[in-house]
Amino acid sequence: MSVGGMSFRDTGVGAMGFELAVWRESEPIGRALARERYRRAEAPLLKERFPDEDVSGGLIRIGADRVDEVSNAVFAFARDEGLVCYDPQRDLVHNREPLGAYPGIQLHTGDGMVVTDPDLGLVHDALGTMSAQNPFVALVLYGRHFMQVSPDGAFELEFKESGVIRATRIDELNEVRACFLAYASGDRSFLEHFQWSS
């Protein structure tokens, strides 16, 4: 399974698997600050919540065969406990806020990340990770609506609401980000800015 980038000891996901860090911050932080702080992370409840995993302070190392299952549980744990979670393999920070307009919305990536109630900064940054190893990003509110994108020269963007799927092609990643952030915030003005087929 490919989950991109660097693991904590070498490049790629190997026998050591995957690493995440959780700790408390008083306000949302960016990726540069998270990169500086994650090795000193402290989260006493992490070992209690994940007793069968390799936990040291606020760092959890996950075996390659359990990356999806455990990492998604760690993201949920961090959200529930009001902690920042940093994923050094993808260089993504999961902050507590700002959140979008839809409680329970899920962020899915083609490399296996699933985050319920992602902060808007994470949505923005996750869109920049699309590659051959991460071929799509989606925001999904099951049973109601979704938006997903995949790179194919330009970006193929789909939006579904009220049973209708609309699709468009967008050249610029910044425009894709604007659509995702508007959608996550409950704003449908992005529908007026592009030609959509249904």
N, C-alpha and C positions, 0 to 999 in steps of 0.2 A: 504494500500500500504506500502511495506517495503522499506525503503531507508537506512537501516543500522544504526549502531552506536548510538552515543549520540546526543540528541538535546540540545539546549542551557540551559534548566532548568532541564531536567530529562533524563533518558535513553529512547531510542526509539522515534519514531515519534508519538506524541499524538495530543491532541487538539491544542497545540501551534504550531505544524507543524515542520518547518524546518528553519534553519538560515544560511545565507551566509554573508560574510564580503568582502568589496572591499575597496582598498586604493592604493595609489601610492607608488611604490618602484623604486629606480634608477637602479636596476638589479634584475635578477631572485633570488628568495629566496626558501629555503627548508621548509619542513613541520614543523620542530622544531621551526624555527624562526616565521613562520606564526602562530603557536599555541600561542606564546608569545605576538604577536602584534595584533591579530585580534579583541580583545575587545576594543582596542583604535582606531579602524579604522575610518577614515574620508573620505567621498566622497560626497561633497555638491550637486552634480548633481543627486545623487541616488534618493532623495526624489522627485525631479522634474521629473525624468524619470518614477518613480513608485509611483504616488501620492495616489493610493488606497491601498498601502501596509503599514505594520508597519515598518517604517524606523526610525532609530536613528543614526545619524552620518554616518558611513559607514556600519552599520549592517541592514540587512533586514530580517524580520521574515515572513515566508510564511505559510499560512494555509495548513493543510495536504491535502485538496482537490485540491490545486492548485500548488503543489510542482513541477511537471514536467514542466508545462507551464511557471511559473514565474522563476524558477531556470534557465531554459535554456535561457530565456530572459536576466537574470542577467549576465550569462556567456558571452553572446553576447555584452551586454552593457560594461562589463569590458574590453573585447577585443577591442571594438571600441574606448573606452576612454583611452586605454593604462594603465589600472589598473590591479593590482593583485586581484584575487578573491580566497578566502579561504572557503572551505566547511568543517566545523568542524565535521559534521556527518560522512563523509567518510574519514576525515583527508587528504584531497587532496588540493593542491595548483594549481591554474590556473595562470601561468606566461605568459607574453607576448611573450617570446622567450626562447630557440631556437625553431623555427618551422621546420617542415619537408619540403619535396620537392613538396607537392601537395596542392596548395591553394584550400580551400573549402572542404578538407577532414573532415569527422566527426568521432568523438569518441563516441561510444555507449556502455553503460553498461547494464547489466541485471536488475539493480535496477533503471533504468529510466534516467540516466544522458546522455545528448546529448550535445556535445561541438563541434562547428565548429572551425577548425584550432587550435587544441590542441597543446600546447607546448610538446616537447619530454619528459620533466620531468613528465608531467601529464600522458602521455601514459605509461611510466615506472611504476609510482606509482599506476595507476588505475589497472594495471595487478595484483598487489599484493592484491587487494580487492576482488578477486573472492571468492565466498562462496555460500552456499545454498540461501542466499538472493540476491546474485549477480552472477548468473550462467554463464555469458559470458561477454567478452569484444570484441569489433570489431572496426576496422578502415575501413571506407567506403568512397570511392570516387564514388558516384552514376554514373552508366552508364559506368564505366571504370574498376574498380577492387576493391577488398576488402580482408581483412584478419580478421579472427575471431578465438577465442579460447574459449573452455569451459573445466572445470576440470572434469575428470571422472577417478579417480585413477591417471592416467597420464593426460597430457593435450592433448585434441583433437584440432589440428590446421588445419584450412582450408584457402586456398589462391585461389582467383579467378582472372584470367586475360585472356583477349582475348577469353572469353566464356568458358574457361577450369577451372574446379574446381579441385584442388589437395588437398589431405588430408594426414596428418601424425600424429603420436603420439610422444610426447616429454615428457620425465620424469622430467626435471628440469625447474623451473620457470625462472631462469636466461637465459636459452636457448630460452624460449618463448619470453622473453623481447628482447633478441638480434635479433630475427626474426622480431618482431614488429618494433623495432627502425631502422633496416636495411630497411624494407619495407617502412616505413614512410619517410626515407631519399632517396628513389629512388634506393636503392641497392638491387639487386636480388640474391646476393651470397648465401643467406640462402637456396635457392633451391638446391644447391649442397651439403649441409651438412646433409640432411635427406633423407630417402626413402619416396617417395610420391606416393600415389595411385591416379588415376584419373578416 
